[in-house]
């Protein structure tokens, strides 16, 4: 039996919008904004999933539209281990 997942693709920020992403300035933080504009979906096999993430709705007064704060959970686990050891 094969397991498949449907992945939703959202629009990445354009160059003007990235300037208003408060997380973009922290290169070590696995977090960024995405537009909630739906770009389509993709069906992939379970073994092709490279990362898990969580998203939370976010509004920016400087920008029109709806956005998501996206945080990679795979990298958070690594950061947590490093912070706990330090």
C-alpha positions as CSV (number, residue, x, y, z in Angstrom):
1,X,0.0,0.0,0.0
2,X,1.3,3.5,-0.9
3,X,0.5,6.6,1.1
4,X,0.0,10.0,-0.6
5,X,-0.4,13.5,0.7
6,X,-2.0,16.6,-0.9
7,X,0.3,19.6,-0.5
8,X,-1.2,23.1,-0.8
9,X,1.1,25.6,-2.4
10,X,0.8,29.3,-1.3
11,X,2.3,32.3,-3.1
12,X,5.8,33.4,-1.9
13,X,6.2,37.1,-1.0
14,X,7.4,39.4,-3.8
15,X,10.5,41.6,-3.3
16,X,8.4,44.5,-2.1
17,X,6.5,42.4,0.5
18,X,9.7,40.7,1.8
19,X,10.8,44.1,3.3
20,X,7.8,43.9,5.6
21,X,8.4,40.3,6.8
22,X,9.6,40.8,10.4
23,X,11.1,37.3,10.4
24,X,13.2,37.7,7.2
25,X,16.0,39.6,9.1
26,X,16.8,36.6,11.3
27,X,18.6,34.1,9.0
28,X,18.9,31.4,11.7
29,X,15.1,31.5,12.4
30,X,13.3,28.9,10.3
31,X,10.3,31.2,10.0
32,X,8.9,33.5,7.3
33,X,5.7,35.0,5.8
34,X,3.8,33.6,2.9
35,X,0.8,35.1,1.1
36,X,-2.4,33.1,1.6
37,X,-3.0,33.3,-2.1
38,X,-3.5,29.6,-3.1
39,X,-1.3,28.6,-6.1
40,X,-2.5,25.0,-6.4
41,X,-2.1,21.6,-4.9
42,X,0.3,18.7,-5.5
43,X,0.0,15.0,-4.7
44,X,3.2,13.5,-3.4
45,X,4.3,10.2,-1.9
46,X,4.8,10.1,1.9
47,X,8.6,9.3,1.5
48,X,9.0,12.6,-0.4
49,X,8.1,14.8,2.5
50,X,11.2,16.8,3.4
51,X,9.9,18.9,6.3
52,X,7.0,19.5,8.6
53,X,5.7,23.0,9.3
54,X,3.1,24.9,11.1
55,X,1.3,28.0,9.9
56,X,-0.6,30.7,11.6
57,X,-2.7,33.5,10.1
58,X,-1.0,36.9,10.2
59,X,-1.9,40.4,9.2
60,X,0.5,43.2,8.3
61,X,-0.9,46.8,8.4
62,X,1.7,47.8,5.7
63,X,0.4,45.2,3.2
64,X,-3.0,44.3,1.8
65,X,-4.1,40.7,1.7
66,X,-3.9,37.7,4.0
67,X,-0.6,36.1,5.1
68,X,0.7,33.1,7.0
69,X,3.6,32.9,9.4
70,X,5.2,29.6,8.4
71,X,7.6,27.8,10.9
72,X,9.6,24.7,10.0
73,X,9.1,22.2,12.8
74,X,12.1,20.1,11.7
75,X,14.5,22.9,12.4
76,X,12.8,23.9,15.7
77,X,13.6,20.5,17.1
78,X,17.3,21.0,16.3
79,X,17.2,24.5,17.8
80,X,15.5,23.2,20.9
81,X,18.3,20.6,21.4
82,X,21.0,23.2,21.0
83,X,19.3,25.7,23.3
84,X,18.7,23.1,26.0
85,X,22.4,21.9,25.8
86,X,23.7,25.5,26.0
